[in-house]
């Protein structure tokens, strides 16, 4: 089984190493983010800012909407 708990996914994001993410959007579509690093995390808000290294674009994603990191399924 290739899956990790959300706490392990948070540790991977907080390490500063680039990761690949798959995130559900509010309309149910899937957002694929490749080669991103986590910049800021709000524990109480449940969101984090990630930066796409290729373009420099910053996005805000909710941790509970992350369902895959580096090809590993994320469970709550």
PyMOL commands that place a pseudoatom at each C-alpha (Angstrom):
pseudoatom trace, name=CA, resn=UNK, resi=1, chain=A, elem=C, hetatm=0, pos=[0.000, 0.000, 0.000]
pseudoatom trace, name=CA, resn=UNK, resi=2, chain=A, elem=C, hetatm=0, pos=[1.535, 3.290, -1.117]
pseudoatom trace, name=CA, resn=UNK, resi=3, chain=A, elem=C, hetatm=0, pos=[-0.094, 5.735, 1.266]
pseudoatom trace, name=CA, resn=UNK, resi=4, chain=A, elem=C, hetatm=0, pos=[0.950, 8.159, 4.008]
pseudoatom trace, name=CA, resn=UNK, resi=5, chain=A, elem=C, hetatm=0, pos=[-0.935, 9.854, 6.816]
pseudoatom trace, name=CA, resn=UNK, resi=6, chain=A, elem=C, hetatm=0, pos=[-1.614, 13.605, 6.528]
pseudoatom trace, name=CA, resn=UNK, resi=7, chain=A, elem=C, hetatm=0, pos=[0.861, 14.239, 9.381]
pseudoatom trace, name=CA, resn=UNK, resi=8, chain=A, elem=C, hetatm=0, pos=[3.624, 12.571, 7.328]
pseudoatom trace, name=CA, resn=UNK, resi=9, chain=A, elem=C, hetatm=0, pos=[2.595, 14.636, 4.289]
pseudoatom trace, name=CA, resn=UNK, resi=10, chain=A, elem=C, hetatm=0, pos=[2.847, 17.808, 6.412]
pseudoatom trace, name=CA, resn=UNK, resi=11, chain=A, elem=C, hetatm=0, pos=[6.344, 16.776, 7.520]
pseudoatom trace, name=CA, resn=UNK, resi=12, chain=A, elem=C, hetatm=0, pos=[7.324, 16.262, 3.874]
pseudoatom trace, name=CA, resn=UNK, resi=13, chain=A, elem=C, hetatm=0, pos=[5.965, 19.707, 2.975]
pseudoatom trace, name=CA, resn=UNK, resi=14, chain=A, elem=C, hetatm=0, pos=[7.625, 21.414, 5.950]
pseudoatom trace, name=CA, resn=UNK, resi=15, chain=A, elem=C, hetatm=0, pos=[11.029, 19.898, 5.107]
pseudoatom trace, name=CA, resn=UNK, resi=16, chain=A, elem=C, hetatm=0, pos=[11.554, 22.489, 2.360]
pseudoatom trace, name=CA, resn=UNK, resi=17, chain=A, elem=C, hetatm=0, pos=[12.218, 19.884, -0.333]
pseudoatom trace, name=CA, resn=UNK, resi=18, chain=A, elem=C, hetatm=0, pos=[10.302, 20.202, -3.638]
pseudoatom trace, name=CA, resn=UNK, resi=19, chain=A, elem=C, hetatm=0, pos=[7.301, 17.851, -3.910]
pseudoatom trace, name=CA, resn=UNK, resi=20, chain=A, elem=C, hetatm=0, pos=[4.521, 17.027, -6.370]
pseudoatom trace, name=CA, resn=UNK, resi=21, chain=A, elem=C, hetatm=0, pos=[0.949, 17.527, -5.116]
pseudoatom trace, name=CA, resn=UNK, resi=22, chain=A, elem=C, hetatm=0, pos=[-2.518, 16.535, -6.291]
pseudoatom trace, name=CA, resn=UNK, resi=23, chain=A, elem=C, hetatm=0, pos=[-5.223, 18.709, -4.723]
pseudoatom trace, name=CA, resn=UNK, resi=24, chain=A, elem=C, hetatm=0, pos=[-9.012, 18.787, -4.992]
pseudoatom trace, name=CA, resn=UNK, resi=25, chain=A, elem=C, hetatm=0, pos=[-10.375, 22.216, -5.937]
pseudoatom trace, name=CA, resn=UNK, resi=26, chain=A, elem=C, hetatm=0, pos=[-13.636, 23.666, -4.580]
pseudoatom trace, name=CA, resn=UNK, resi=27, chain=A, elem=C, hetatm=0, pos=[-15.527, 22.672, -7.753]
pseudoatom trace, name=CA, resn=UNK, resi=28, chain=A, elem=C, hetatm=0, pos=[-14.321, 19.051, -7.482]
pseudoatom trace, name=CA, resn=UNK, resi=29, chain=A, elem=C, hetatm=0, pos=[-11.723, 19.238, -10.226]
pseudoatom trace, name=CA, resn=UNK, resi=30, chain=A, elem=C, hetatm=0, pos=[-8.148, 18.137, -9.622]
pseudoatom trace, name=CA, resn=UNK, resi=31, chain=A, elem=C, hetatm=0, pos=[-5.206, 20.542, -9.496]
pseudoatom trace, name=CA, resn=UNK, resi=32, chain=A, elem=C, hetatm=0, pos=[-1.808, 18.983, -10.234]
pseudoatom trace, name=CA, resn=UNK, resi=33, chain=A, elem=C, hetatm=0, pos=[1.078, 20.964, -8.765]
pseudoatom trace, name=CA, resn=UNK, resi=34, chain=A, elem=C, hetatm=0, pos=[4.556, 19.829, -9.804]
pseudoatom trace, name=CA, resn=UNK, resi=35, chain=A, elem=C, hetatm=0, pos=[7.840, 20.800, -8.130]
pseudoatom trace, name=CA, resn=UNK, resi=36, chain=A, elem=C, hetatm=0, pos=[6.426, 23.002, -5.351]
pseudoatom trace, name=CA, resn=UNK, resi=37, chain=A, elem=C, hetatm=0, pos=[7.708, 24.053, -1.934]
pseudoatom trace, name=CA, resn=UNK, resi=38, chain=A, elem=C, hetatm=0, pos=[5.659, 25.082, 1.089]
pseudoatom trace, name=CA, resn=UNK, resi=39, chain=A, elem=C, hetatm=0, pos=[6.154, 28.687, 2.181]
pseudoatom trace, name=CA, resn=UNK, resi=40, chain=A, elem=C, hetatm=0, pos=[3.684, 29.325, 4.989]
pseudoatom trace, name=CA, resn=UNK, resi=41, chain=A, elem=C, hetatm=0, pos=[1.298, 27.144, 6.973]
pseudoatom trace, name=CA, resn=UNK, resi=42, chain=A, elem=C, hetatm=0, pos=[-1.707, 28.215, 9.061]
pseudoatom trace, name=CA, resn=UNK, resi=43, chain=A, elem=C, hetatm=0, pos=[-2.548, 25.535, 11.633]
pseudoatom trace, name=CA, resn=UNK, resi=44, chain=A, elem=C, hetatm=0, pos=[-5.818, 27.193, 12.648]
pseudoatom trace, name=CA, resn=UNK, resi=45, chain=A, elem=C, hetatm=0, pos=[-6.862, 28.038, 9.093]
pseudoatom trace, name=CA, resn=UNK, resi=46, chain=A, elem=C, hetatm=0, pos=[-5.838, 24.631, 7.732]
pseudoatom trace, name=CA, resn=UNK, resi=47, chain=A, elem=C, hetatm=0, pos=[-4.203, 26.087, 4.621]
pseudoatom trace, name=CA, resn=UNK, resi=48, chain=A, elem=C, hetatm=0, pos=[-0.701, 26.611, 3.315]
pseudoatom trace, name=CA, resn=UNK, resi=49, chain=A, elem=C, hetatm=0, pos=[0.938, 28.730, 0.643]
pseudoatom trace, name=CA, resn=UNK, resi=50, chain=A, elem=C, hetatm=0, pos=[2.972, 26.786, -1.898]
pseudoatom trace, name=CA, resn=UNK, resi=51, chain=A, elem=C, hetatm=0, pos=[5.307, 28.146, -4.546]
pseudoatom trace, name=CA, resn=UNK, resi=52, chain=A, elem=C, hetatm=0, pos=[5.657, 26.512, -7.966]
pseudoatom trace, name=CA, resn=UNK, resi=53, chain=A, elem=C, hetatm=0, pos=[9.399, 26.638, -8.613]
pseudoatom trace, name=CA, resn=UNK, resi=54, chain=A, elem=C, hetatm=0, pos=[9.157, 26.552, -12.427]
pseudoatom trace, name=CA, resn=UNK, resi=55, chain=A, elem=C, hetatm=0, pos=[6.997, 29.681, -12.715]
pseudoatom trace, name=CA, resn=UNK, resi=56, chain=A, elem=C, hetatm=0, pos=[7.358, 31.402, -9.334]
pseudoatom trace, name=CA, resn=UNK, resi=57, chain=A, elem=C, hetatm=0, pos=[3.563, 31.352, -8.923]
pseudoatom trace, name=CA, resn=UNK, resi=58, chain=A, elem=C, hetatm=0, pos=[2.197, 31.094, -5.370]
pseudoatom trace, name=CA, resn=UNK, resi=59, chain=A, elem=C, hetatm=0, pos=[-1.011, 29.193, -4.583]
pseudoatom trace, name=CA, resn=UNK, resi=60, chain=A, elem=C, hetatm=0, pos=[-3.003, 28.661, -1.381]
pseudoatom trace, name=CA, resn=UNK, resi=61, chain=A, elem=C, hetatm=0, pos=[-4.193, 25.097, -0.769]
pseudoatom trace, name=CA, resn=UNK, resi=62, chain=A, elem=C, hetatm=0, pos=[-6.080, 23.502, 2.112]
pseudoatom trace, name=CA, resn=UNK, resi=63, chain=A, elem=C, hetatm=0, pos=[-4.290, 20.578, 3.748]
pseudoatom trace, name=CA, resn=UNK, resi=64, chain=A, elem=C, hetatm=0, pos=[-7.476, 18.499, 3.904]
pseudoatom trace, name=CA, resn=UNK, resi=65, chain=A, elem=C, hetatm=0, pos=[-7.781, 18.758, 0.091]
pseudoatom trace, name=CA, resn=UNK, resi=66, chain=A, elem=C, hetatm=0, pos=[-4.344, 17.232, -0.592]
pseudoatom trace, name=CA, resn=UNK, resi=67, chain=A, elem=C, hetatm=0, pos=[-4.904, 13.635, -1.671]
pseudoatom trace, name=CA, resn=UNK, resi=68, chain=A, elem=C, hetatm=0, pos=[-1.536, 12.746, -3.223]
pseudoatom trace, name=CA, resn=UNK, resi=69, chain=A, elem=C, hetatm=0, pos=[2.051, 13.774, -2.512]
pseudoatom trace, name=CA, resn=UNK, resi=70, chain=A, elem=C, hetatm=0, pos=[4.978, 12.480, -4.590]
pseudoatom trace, name=CA, resn=UNK, resi=71, chain=A, elem=C, hetatm=0, pos=[2.750, 9.711, -5.965]
pseudoatom trace, name=CA, resn=UNK, resi=72, chain=A, elem=C, hetatm=0, pos=[1.707, 8.521, -2.485]
pseudoatom trace, name=CA, resn=UNK, resi=73, chain=A, elem=C, hetatm=0, pos=[-1.965, 8.611, -1.506]
pseudoatom trace, name=CA, resn=UNK, resi=74, chain=A, elem=C, hetatm=0, pos=[-2.699, 10.757, 1.576]
pseudoatom trace, name=CA, resn=UNK, resi=75, chain=A, elem=C, hetatm=0, pos=[-5.253, 9.617, 4.154]
pseudoatom trace, name=CA, resn=UNK, resi=76, chain=A, elem=C, hetatm=0, pos=[-6.681, 11.497, 7.129]
for i in range(1, 76): cmd.bond("trace and resi %d" % i, "trace and resi %d" % (i + 1))
show_as sticks, trace
zoom trace
